[in-house]
Every structure is written in structure tokens, then in C-alpha cells.
Amino acid sequence: MSQEVELKLALPPRAAASPTDVVWLQGIDSERKRLGNTYFDTPQGALQAAKVALRIRRTPTGYVQTLKTAGDANTGLTVRGEWEWPIEGETLDLDNLASLPPFQTFGTDVLEALEPRFTTDFERTTWLLEDEKGRIELAWDNGEIRAAGRRLPIHEIELELKEGHPDSLWSSADHLVHAVTLRPASTSKAARGTSLLTNDWTLPPCPDHPAGQFSCAIAALDAATDSGQTGFQTQAQAILSRLAERDDDAMTATIRRLSASLAEALKKTPWLTRESGQTALALSRAIYDIQR
């Protein structure tokens, strides 16, 4: 098992931005490829309930099966377990899957009930970035999720730590947020696909600490974008307003100020601008810093 450390950034739903808008990327070698993915679960959604994602990815060189466990995304930075291996075709490798720790707890009934649930298809452009603190992969994805005859756009950037300290992720994110309009995001493509499949968006429990409240606000913004339900944006605004009013040892003046500024921005529709995206990312970083 490897551990994936990732920072996810969402662009506006109808994003016109492209990698060519980021001047500092233009001098770095990149790779572009088309990726098709089929996600599997039981008809009752046993994997999603356990926050586990299982997919087969079609790449230009073959097929790869991947299993990912739930991640800690309280600060916008996601850390999760990942198993990945090549397979021969589009049929699940059940033998190897059964030997992995998550499936040892599920039992054979879940294994035998797995079926295709939804697909994603997107173009991914990647760069390998290095600085004194680490080496990261920047992946810029454009495409769509398809489920039950419905579709959602994929316009996002993933920064994955390959080696070194997570601070290098924040450094790259800061460069990006000053070049294009974006915001922190936390909802995986798998979770988005499940919500699209069921046509149902719900928020996770909201723990009573700054990182947990921020995580809930970001999840609400993800749900607002995908569902089109403005109530989720209102919920995010209310969560951030409460965060701005907190006065305890876990808080800093910077977090309160940024929370209040972002809550004010969320009163508008559409709310995401270059400036509000910068505020959201700065708040995510400030909360990450107090968690270290």
C-alpha cells in the first residue's frame, strides 16, 4: 500500500481556463493523455458507505485497478491509502482485491456483488514540479462524469506529493491561485459520481473544531456546484460565519478574518472570483498550519 497526499483544487464549472494561462508552467515539460475510468460498487453502495473507491482505469498503455480508502481532508489536504496494480482487461481482479485489508472486513458477499456503477472520462495534463521542499505532480483534468444518463463536468487540478514535505503543495497552489480562478475542493470523483448516480447530495457530519468546520464548508460548496442547489452555498456561508465568531485556543486572528471574508463573498451568486478563491486557499493553509 502507498499513501497518497493530495491537494485538490476546483475550477469554475464552466471553466475557460487552460494550462496555457499559467505562464510559469509553459517552460516545464508536460504529458497529456486520455483516461477512461469505470467505478465499481454493490447495488446498495457498500463501498461508498465505507468511503472506499474501486475503479479500473483505461490508459494509453493498458488497464490499472485501483482501490482507495477514506482520506483525512479536514484541512483541504487529503491523505489516504491506495493500492494500484496493472490488470489484463476491463474485468475486476477479484483474487488480489480480496487479499487487501479493506475487503477482508467486507466479506465475500460484497466482493461477489460488485458491478459497474458510473464512469469518468477526461483529458489529463501533468507536470512534475520540484523545489527545495519536495517533488509533486500537478494534474490538470478536463472531462466529465457520467451516471444514470446524467453528466457533470470535471474541471479540477490535483497536486500530489511524490516526495518531500507537504509545504511544496501549498507553494504550487499559491502560484496557481494567482494565475487562474480556483478554490480548494475535497469531494473525490468517486463520491461525485455516486451522488450523480443517486441524484442525492448530503453533507458529512460537521465536527466542532476549526478544521472540521472548514471541511464541511468545502463539502457544501462541492455539493452546491454539482447539485445546483443554492441551499448548500447558504450552509457553507453559515458555517464560515460561525467559524469567524469562534473565540477559543484553537483559533487565530487570521483564521477569523479569512473566514469572515469568505462568508461575505458567499452571499453572492456566483461567488467564486480570483480574489475569493485566493481567500479560500489562504484559509485552507491557515487551518493546515494550526493542525501541524
N, C-alpha and C positions, 0 to 999 in steps of 0.2 A: 504494500500500500504506500502511496505517496501522499503528501499533504499539499493541497492547493491553497495558496494565499493569493487572493484576488481582490481588486478594487473595480467595481462595475460602475459605469457612467452612462446615463441615458441621454440621447439627443432628443429634440422635439419630435413628436410623432410624424410630422411631415418634413423631416429634416432635409434641408437643401445642402447642408454642409458636406464636404468630402475631404479626404486626406490632403488634397491639393490646397486646401485652405490653411493648412498648418505649415508655415514656412520652414520651421526647424526640422520637420520630417522629410523635406524634399531632398536633402542631401544624404539620407540614410537608405541603404538597400532595403527593399521590401519584397514580400512574396504575396501573390494573390491566388486564391483558389476557391472553388465552389464546393460547399459542404451540404450534403443532404443527411438528415437525421430522422430516425424513427424512434419514438419513445414508447416504452412498454410499461404496463401495469396490469393489475387484475381489474375485472369489471367493477369491483367495489372500491377500487382506489387504495389498495393496501399499502403500496409503496409511497404514494403521496402522503397518506396519513402518517407514515413513519418518517416523512421528509427525506426519502431516498429516491434518486432518479436513476433510471436504467435506459440506455439508448444504444442503438447501433448507428455508427456514423459511416457514411459513404464518402470516401476521399478519392482524389485522383489516383492514388496508388493502391487502394483496396478498402477493406472494411475493418472497423475498430469497434469493439464493445466496451462500454464504459459504465461503471457504477459509481455514483457519488452519494455520500451521506450528507446529513444536515450540516450546515455551517453556522458558525457564530458570526453574525453580521451586525452586531449591535452598534458598531462604530462606522459602518459603511464598508469596512474591510472584512471580507469573508474568508474564513479558514475552515476547510472541510477535508474529509478523507476521500480518496479517489483511487479506484482500481481500473486499469485500462490495458487491453491486450488485443492483438490482431486476431481476426477470425476469417473463415473461408468465404462467407457469403452473408446473406440477409437473414439467416436463421440464428436465433439465440444459441449461444454456447451454454447450455444448462448445467453441464457437468462442472465446469470451472466456476460458474456462478454459485452453485450450491455449496462450494467449499469456502466461500467468503463469509466473514463474520456476520454481516447483516442478514444473509439468507440462512444462517444457522439458527437464527432466532425466529425467522418467519415460518419455517417448516415446509414440507413438500406440497401442501395444498396451495400455497401462494405460488410456488415455483411452477406448478402444473397449470395454474390459471392465467399465467402471463399472456398478454396479447397486445398487438399494436394499438396505440390509443390516439396519437397525433404525430404530426411531422413538422419539422422546420427545414427551411431551405434558404441559404444565404450565401453571399459572397463575403469572404474574409480576407482582409489585407493585414499583414503582420509585419512588424518591425522588431528587431532585437536592440534594446537600448541599454547602455551601460553608463554608470557614473561611479564615483568613489564609494558609494554605499551599496551598490548591488547591480544585478543584471535582471532586466524584466522584458517580457514580451508584451507588446502593445498590439491588440487585435481590434480592428475596426470592422464591425459586422453590419451588413445591409441585406435585408431579405424579408421573409415573413414566416409566421406560424400558421398552420392550417389544422383545423379540428372541426368536426361536425358541420362541414360546409361553411364555416366562418373563418375569417382571417384577421391576423394582427400584424402590423409592421414590426420589423426588427431594425432599429437604428440605435446601436449602442457600441460602446468601447469597453473592452476588458483589459485591465492591466494585471498581468500575472507575474508574481515574483518567482524568478528562476533560481536566483542565488543572491544572498546578502540580506540586507536589512529592509523592513517594510517602508522606511522613510523614503527609499527610492521611488516607491509607488506614488507617494504623495507629491514628490518633486515633479514627476511626469504629469500627474493630474493637474498640478498648478499651471504648468506650461499649456496644457490643453484648454483649460477653462478660460484662459486669457486669449485663446485663438478662435474658439468656436463656442456656441451656446450649448451647455450641457448641465447635468446635475447628478449627484450621487443616486444610485439605484441599488436595490437589494434583491428583487424578485428574479429568480432564475428563469431561463427559457422553459425549463420543465414545469415550473409552477405556473408560469403564464399560460402554457399550453393546457394544463389541467383546468384552469379557470375558464379558458375559452371553450374547452370541451364540454364542461358542465354548465357554462353560461352563468357562473356563480363566483362572485368575488367577496371574500371575507378577510378581515384583518386578524393578525395573531394577537394573543394576549399582550397587554402593554405593561411591562414591569415598572415599578415605581422607583426608577433611578434614571439619571440623565441619558445613559447610553440606550436603555430600553425604550424610553420615550422617543428619542430621536429615531430609533429603528422603526417604531410604529408610525411615525410621521412619514418616513420614506416609503414604507409599505403602503400607506394610504395614498401617497402621490403616485406610486406604481399602479395601484388599483384604479385611481381616478383616470389615468391616462388610457388604460386598456378598456375599462368598462364604459367610459364616457359619463359616469355618474358623478355629478358635481359635489354630492354629499361627501365623497371621500376627501376632496380638496378641503372642504369645510372642516372635516375631522382633523386633517393634518394641521390646519391653521389653529384649531383649538388646542391641540397637543403642544404645539410650539409656543403658544401664548402661556400655557401653564408652565412650560419649561422656563420661559423668560421670567416668570414670577417666583420661581423656586429660590429659597434663601437658606442653603444648608452647606455643610462642609464639602459636599460633592460638587458644588458649583463654582464657577469663576465668573468674574465680571464680563469676560469676553464671551462666554457661552450665553449668558443672559442677553447681552447686547445683540449678538448674531441671531439668537432665537427670536427676539422681538422684531428684528429687521425682516427675517424670513416670514414670520407670521403676518406682518403687514403686507409683504409682497403677495402672499397667498390670497389676499382679499380680492385680487384682480383675476380676470379670466380673459386671455391666457396669462398666466403668471410668470412663466419661465422666460427670462431675458438673460443677456450676458451678465448683467450685474447681479440678478437674483441667483443665478447659477453659481457665481463666484462666492456669494454669501453662503449658499448651501454647502459648498465644498469646504469653505473655511470653518463652518460649524462642525462638519463631519471630522475634520482634522483636530479641532479643539477638543472634541469629545474623545477622540482616539488618544490624544495626549494625556488626558487625566486618567485613562484606563491603564496606561503603561505602568 
